[in-house]
């Protein structure tokens, strides 16, 4: 979908599912941290399971979804990522439809770190307040290792999220590119020459089916507890 305004063309780059998953995960990560640090472990496990369902959906959408959601589209070579970063200081108009070469790698790291965080939580047993739904299905030593991993990965997730937000700020300050508005509205204003380059959006019915499937898998796992 594209609409021309003042020598720029408004192009839909992010579908509603990506935006929904993004902001829901951002809120749920905060909720997971708060509930864990205030001992509300029932709620912590619920928010962790919701994050897991969203991640499973996002991974499936990365293979079957809209063009800009697809891993095959935004994962370029690490060299292309580094080349992109060389121009970070340069003020220039935004011509990216979807993630840039460096951002793509950051997305992969974010998704992987959060996935390890959520999966390790399923096997974690703190021996007092909370036991993940799969903790009883493994040896106590494995549940201990999962707990250590769960604690360690949280710090890693915090570091990667901080880097992510710093990168978005750097784009705003150095390149004068507002990446946040498109992640809210779905639309970017791109040079008119790019009018015909609107990415193909995935089927909403497929998205809904994948989201239900991801939620179903997580509910089935939660029932093991
Ligand atoms: C709190 C935790 C956050 C997490 C875990 C997170 C994670 C992610 C992930 C996984 C993506 C890729 C989206 C996709 O392809 O599905 C992404 C993209 C993005 N995020 Fe976040 N995010 C967080 C917070 C924020 C905040 C606070 C902002 C705004 C300041 C922000 C701005 C963006 C933008 C603008 C993009 C798109 C970047 C681009 O144009 O390539 N994120 N984020």
Boltz pocket constraint, residues with backbone or C-beta under 6 A from the ligand:
constraints:
  - pocket:
      binder: B
      contacts: [[A, 18], [A, 21], [A, 22], [A, 25], [A, 26], [A, 27], [A, 29], [A, 58], [A, 68], [A, 69], [A, 98], [A, 99], [A, 100], [A, 103], [A, 107], [A, 110], [A, 111], [A, 161], [A, 164], [A, 165], [A, 168], [A, 179], [A, 180], [A, 181], [A, 183]]
      max_distance: 6.0
